[in-house]
């Protein structure tokens, strides 16, 4: 297997997960900034690996499999760290919605692939907006500290709520797109 630059960036994102966890729990004042920076850097590599793959035609089956796995792992870990540090009902609810939707949509995609209908549940524009809002929210939540008079954590909370609502919306769009195929398969 030949490793492409996009796949190497995806692997880097996976390797950054334990680094994020370690930095998050270090007992120093700068760890909020460092954790937010690591997550922001990983988010940028997510965009960059896709751009490089499209621009330079560096596609691989392994990369196509690994990229969404890396994204989901990074987001899930950041959500779990945030909920652990700020255990509120709303934070837990938004995290559960986001993680639950990711699991459900992954299962839906797998099932649709089994039926030869994977293109039916391709990534939609709303999913890309959801991802951007979610990534910015998590950077804010990991950073936590006020910046230039702005309550960054509160901004992160509101953005996470928006991301959770966009998550539900995009999940419903995936389900609606797949519904005719799923209903037809159930009749067979």
N, C-alpha and C positions, 0 to 999 in steps of 0.2 A: 504494500500500500504506500503510495506517494503522498506525503503530507504537503498540502498546499498552504499558502500564507493564511487564507481565511481559516483553515482548520487549525493551524498553529495558534491563531488568535483565540479561537474557541477553546482550545486546550488551556491556554493561558488563563482564560476566564474561569475555568474549572479549578485550576491551581490557585487562583486568588481567593477561592471560597474559604479554605482553612486559614489563610492569611487574614482575611476579613474577621473571622471569628476570634482569632488570637489577638489582633489589634483591638477589637471591640472590648475585650475583657482586660486589657492591660490597665494597670492602676495609675495612669498618667493623665495629665490635663489635656494633652494634645491628641488623645486617642479618638475623640469625636471627629475632629478634623480629618485624621488619618483614615478612619473607617469610611467617612463620607467620600474622601478622595479615592479610596480603593474601589468603592462601589461605582462612583462616577466614571472612573477609568475603565472599569469592566463594562459599564453601559456604553461607553464610547467604542470599545472594541467590538461590541455587538453590532453597532451600526457599521463600523469600519470593515468587519469581515464580510458583511453582506455587500457592501459597496465594492470591495476588491473582487469578490467572487463574480459579481455582475459585470464590472468594468473590464476585467481581464479574463473572463470566462474560466475561472478557477473553481469549477464545481466538482464535487465528489459525493458519492453516496454516503460515505462516512461523515463528511462535513454536514450534509443535509440532515442526517440523523442526530449528530452531536450538538449542532447549534441550538435547537430548541430545548434540548436537555440542559445544556449549560445555562441558558437564560432562566429556565424554570427553577433550577437549583439555586442560582444566585439570588433570585427574587425571593424564593421560599426561605432561604437562610436569613436574608435581610429582614424579612417580615417576622420570622421567629425571634430574632435578636431584639427587634423593636418591641414586640409584644412582651417579651420576657422583661425588658427594662421598664416598660410602661404598660402594666397589665390592667387595661381598662376594658370594659365591655365592648365599647365601640372599636377600639384598636383590634381586639380579638375577632370581632365580627367581620371587620373589613379584611383582615388577614385570611380568615376562613373562607370568605367569599372568593377572594383572589386565588388562593391555593386550590380550593374546591373546583372552581371553574377551569383552572389549568388541567387538573386531573380529568375532569369530565370531557373537555374538548380534546385532550390527547386520546382518551378512550374512543371518542366519537370519530376522530381522524383514523385511528387504527381500524375500527370497525368498517368505516367507509372504504379504506384501502383494501380490506378483505373482500369487499363487495365489488372492487374494481371502480369505485366512485370517489377516489381521493380528491380529485379536482373539484368536486362539489363543495368541499369544506376548506377551500384555500383561504389564506390570510386575507382579511378584508381591511379596508382603510380605517375603519373604526378600531380595529385591533392595533393598528400602528399608533393611533392617537392614544389609546389606552396604555400602550407600552411607554410612550413618552411621559405621560402624566404620572404613571406608576414609578418610573425611574426617578423623575424629579422629586416626587413625594418621598421616596426612600432616601435619597441624598439628604433632603431636609430633615427627615426623622433621625437619620444617623448622625447628622451634624449637631442638631438639638440646640445649639447656642444662639442667642440673639445676634443679629448681624446688621449693623447700620440702623439700629432702632427697630428692626423687623423681628418679630417673634417667628423665627424660622421653623421651630417645632410645630407651632399652630398652623402655619402655612402647609407644612408637611401633612398634618392631620387632615386638613380640608382637601388637599390634593389626593390623599389616600382614599378618602371617602368618594371623591369624584372618580378615581381610578376603579374603585370597587363597583360603582354604578355603571361605568363604561364597560367593566368586565362582564357584568350581568347582561348588559345590552348586546355586547358582541357575542356572548355565549348564546343568547337567544337567536341572534342572526345565524350563527352556525347551525343551531338546531333546526331553525326554519328552513335553511338551505338543504339540510340533510333529510328533513322529514318525509318528503315524497319517496325517497329511496328506501328509508327505514320502514315506512308503512307498506311499501310494495314487497319488501323482503319478508315482513311479518306475515303477509298473506300467502307467501310461497310455501 
